[in-house]
Amino acid sequence: MAIDTFTWCVRVGSSGSNTVATLQAQFGDGYKQVAGAGINAEAETWNLTCNGKVEAMKVLRDFLLSHVTRSFWWVNPWGEKKLYRIKADSVSPAFPMGGFVEISFVFEQSFAP
């Protein structure tokens, strides 16, 4: 099965964050041992927004909701093509004026299709 690609333009001002899962042991003399937790210890998330006419945003909404459990390709603002999924319960549409929709959502990095 082919992996979909996210091709919509996102609004300027998107923000991301990186998390690194670690295992740590603190000793009484102040020494701390730190190691990465697993082979994919570093992961990123992106808070994104798209806007447009209702008809176009319906297609985007359908894509977002169908990729909560399925990965897709996206080129992030750093220019890196990686796999992502939509964070559950992060799709949030707003209707600021008639016929216009603004959808906010969160991408979570994925490591498997």
Residue frames as qw, qx, qy, qz and C-alpha x, y, z in Angstrom:
[[0.000, 0.890, 0.455, 0.000, 0.00, 0.00, 0.00],
 [0.399, 0.495, -0.019, 0.772, 1.36, 3.43, -0.95],
 [0.337, -0.518, -0.446, 0.648, 1.94, 6.01, 1.75],
 [0.159, 0.899, 0.361, 0.191, 0.07, 9.30, 1.24],
 [0.453, 0.061, -0.100, 0.884, 1.80, 12.68, 1.17],
 [0.068, -0.819, -0.410, 0.396, 0.54, 15.86, 2.86],
 [0.465, 0.288, 0.342, 0.764, 0.65, 18.56, 0.16],
 [0.082, -0.910, -0.379, -0.149, -1.43, 21.43, 1.56],
 [0.299, 0.500, -0.248, 0.774, 0.22, 24.77, 2.28],
 [0.491, -0.598, -0.542, 0.327, 0.29, 25.55, 5.99],
 [0.048, -0.976, -0.106, -0.183, 0.10, 29.04, 7.43],
 [0.413, 0.527, -0.414, 0.617, 3.23, 30.97, 8.22],
 [0.345, -0.563, 0.398, -0.637, 4.06, 30.89, 11.92],
 [0.916, -0.149, -0.352, -0.122, 3.92, 27.14, 12.42],
 [0.227, -0.705, 0.598, -0.305, 5.75, 25.92, 15.48],
 [0.856, 0.065, -0.512, -0.022, 7.38, 22.64, 16.35],
 [0.467, -0.692, 0.484, -0.262, 8.95, 20.95, 19.34],
 [0.647, 0.298, -0.699, 0.054, 11.37, 18.10, 19.84],
 [0.726, -0.545, 0.293, -0.299, 11.32, 15.62, 22.70],
 [0.469, 0.424, -0.768, 0.102, 14.03, 13.15, 23.60],
 [0.876, -0.408, -0.098, -0.237, 13.07, 10.12, 25.69],
 [0.286, 0.579, -0.677, 0.353, 15.83, 9.33, 28.17],
 [0.831, -0.403, -0.373, 0.085, 16.64, 6.93, 30.95],
 [0.097, 0.737, -0.371, 0.557, 18.36, 8.65, 33.88],
 [0.781, -0.401, -0.414, 0.240, 20.04, 7.58, 37.09],
 [0.042, -0.849, 0.225, -0.477, 21.02, 10.24, 39.64],
 [0.750, -0.094, -0.518, 0.400, 23.73, 9.34, 42.14],
 [0.486, -0.801, -0.280, 0.209, 24.37, 10.85, 45.57],
 [0.538, -0.382, 0.135, 0.740, 27.67, 12.44, 44.58],
 [0.226, 0.705, -0.029, -0.672, 25.97, 14.56, 41.91],
 [0.049, -0.236, 0.805, 0.541, 26.86, 12.29, 38.99],
 [0.691, 0.368, 0.319, -0.534, 23.98, 11.62, 36.61],
 [0.299, -0.070, 0.849, 0.429, 23.91, 8.87, 34.00],
 [0.545, 0.524, 0.151, -0.637, 21.76, 9.63, 30.94],
 [0.253, -0.067, 0.858, 0.443, 20.99, 7.37, 27.98],
 [0.457, 0.095, -0.353, -0.811, 18.53, 7.47, 25.10],
 [0.571, 0.070, 0.714, -0.399, 15.43, 5.33, 25.60],
 [0.735, 0.428, 0.523, -0.054, 15.18, 3.21, 22.47],
 [0.541, 0.093, 0.478, 0.686, 16.25, 3.54, 18.85],
 [0.070, 0.627, 0.395, 0.668, 13.75, 6.34, 18.13],
 [0.379, -0.476, -0.516, 0.603, 14.27, 8.35, 21.29],
 [0.020, -0.330, 0.013, 0.944, 13.94, 11.72, 19.54],
 [0.195, 0.571, 0.757, 0.249, 10.56, 12.72, 18.09],
 [0.027, -0.067, 0.018, 0.997, 9.04, 15.97, 16.90],
 [0.175, 0.671, 0.709, -0.127, 5.57, 17.50, 16.82],
 [0.130, 0.106, 0.264, 0.950, 4.29, 20.40, 14.73],
 [0.183, 0.629, 0.565, -0.502, 1.36, 22.73, 15.52],
 [0.173, 0.047, 0.571, 0.801, -0.05, 23.71, 12.14],
 [0.356, 0.590, 0.444, -0.573, -2.95, 25.64, 10.63],
 [0.194, 0.170, 0.666, 0.700, -4.48, 25.75, 7.15],
 [0.292, 0.537, 0.421, -0.670, -7.27, 27.97, 5.93],
 [0.028, 0.037, -0.666, -0.744, -9.46, 28.34, 2.88],
 [0.589, -0.062, -0.208, -0.779, -12.92, 27.92, 1.48],
 [0.737, -0.176, 0.483, -0.438, -15.20, 25.32, 3.04],
 [0.923, 0.334, -0.075, -0.175, -15.09, 22.97, 0.02],
 [0.542, 0.578, -0.550, 0.263, -11.27, 22.81, -0.01],
 [0.187, -0.485, 0.670, -0.529, -11.03, 22.45, 3.76],
 [0.896, -0.069, 0.185, -0.398, -13.48, 19.52, 3.75],
 [0.859, 0.379, -0.332, 0.091, -10.94, 17.57, 1.70],
 [0.216, 0.552, -0.615, 0.520, -8.18, 18.52, 4.15],
 [0.579, -0.358, 0.446, -0.581, -10.33, 17.57, 7.15],
 [0.972, 0.088, -0.032, -0.217, -11.04, 14.15, 5.61],
 [0.660, 0.476, -0.493, 0.309, -7.29, 13.62, 5.06],
 [0.087, -0.534, 0.582, -0.607, -6.48, 14.64, 8.64],
 [0.743, -0.241, 0.348, -0.519, -9.11, 12.42, 10.24],
 [0.969, 0.197, -0.115, -0.095, -8.09, 9.41, 8.12],
 [0.630, 0.467, -0.467, 0.408, -4.43, 9.75, 9.18],
 [0.519, -0.680, 0.336, -0.394, -4.76, 9.55, 12.96],
 [0.845, -0.268, 0.462, -0.029, -3.81, 5.85, 12.73],
 [0.832, 0.378, 0.239, 0.330, -2.03, 5.86, 9.35],
 [0.424, -0.543, 0.190, 0.700, 1.28, 7.58, 8.62],
 [0.539, 0.804, 0.217, 0.124, 1.91, 10.01, 5.77],
 [0.631, 0.063, 0.046, 0.772, 4.91, 11.85, 4.33],
 [0.002, 0.982, 0.188, 0.021, 5.45, 15.56, 4.96],
 [0.581, 0.325, -0.154, 0.730, 8.38, 17.88, 4.33],
 [0.398, -0.760, -0.374, 0.352, 8.74, 19.91, 7.52],
 [0.107, 0.994, -0.017, -0.025, 9.94, 23.56, 7.62],
 [0.459, -0.646, 0.526, 0.309, 13.55, 22.29, 8.01],
 [0.515, 0.555, -0.506, -0.413, 13.20, 20.66, 4.57],
 [0.117, -0.248, 0.958, -0.088, 13.24, 17.13, 6.01],
 [0.693, -0.047, -0.444, -0.566, 10.85, 14.54, 4.57],
 [0.060, -0.159, 0.895, -0.413, 9.58, 12.39, 7.45],
 [0.370, -0.391, -0.801, -0.262, 6.63, 10.22, 8.42],
 [0.189, -0.116, 0.412, -0.884, 3.93, 11.76, 10.61],
 [0.183, -0.500, -0.841, -0.102, 0.48, 10.99, 12.02],
 [0.246, -0.605, -0.102, -0.750, -2.24, 13.35, 13.19],
 [0.036, 0.079, -0.758, 0.647, -2.38, 13.64, 16.97],
 [0.213, -0.509, -0.827, -0.110, -5.69, 12.26, 18.18],
 [0.186, -0.824, -0.498, 0.195, -8.21, 14.97, 19.10],
 [0.352, -0.420, 0.081, 0.833, -6.05, 17.76, 17.65],
 [0.147, 0.350, 0.577, 0.723, -8.15, 18.63, 14.57],
 [0.050, -0.614, -0.507, 0.603, -9.92, 21.88, 15.41],
 [0.242, 0.484, 0.488, 0.685, -11.90, 23.81, 12.77],
 [0.025, -0.557, -0.351, 0.753, -13.02, 27.42, 13.20],
 [0.295, 0.618, 0.589, 0.429, -15.41, 29.40, 11.00],
 [0.243, -0.362, -0.184, 0.881, -14.39, 33.07, 11.35],
 [0.358, 0.406, -0.058, -0.839, -16.63, 34.20, 8.46],
 [0.809, 0.346, 0.317, -0.355, -19.11, 32.68, 6.06],
 [0.845, 0.530, -0.072, -0.013, -17.64, 30.19, 3.63],
 [0.346, 0.684, -0.555, 0.323, -14.15, 30.37, 5.17],
 [0.906, -0.409, -0.109, -0.014, -12.58, 27.77, 7.48],
 [0.121, 0.719, -0.627, 0.274, -9.41, 27.72, 9.54],
 [0.955, -0.204, -0.206, -0.067, -8.27, 24.26, 10.69],
 [0.113, -0.728, 0.634, -0.237, -5.63, 23.75, 13.37],
 [0.987, -0.052, -0.133, -0.068, -4.01, 20.34, 13.93],
 [0.366, -0.732, 0.574, 0.030, -0.89, 18.66, 15.30],
 [0.809, 0.384, -0.444, -0.023, 1.53, 16.37, 13.46],
 [0.669, -0.582, 0.462, -0.033, 3.38, 13.77, 15.55],
 [0.265, 0.570, -0.744, -0.226, 6.44, 12.10, 14.05],
 [0.953, -0.016, 0.172, -0.249, 5.91, 8.45, 13.18],
 [0.184, -0.591, 0.759, 0.200, 8.51, 5.75, 12.68],
 [0.265, 0.083, 0.940, 0.199, 6.43, 3.19, 10.77],
 [0.269, -0.152, -0.501, -0.808, 3.63, 3.34, 8.19]]
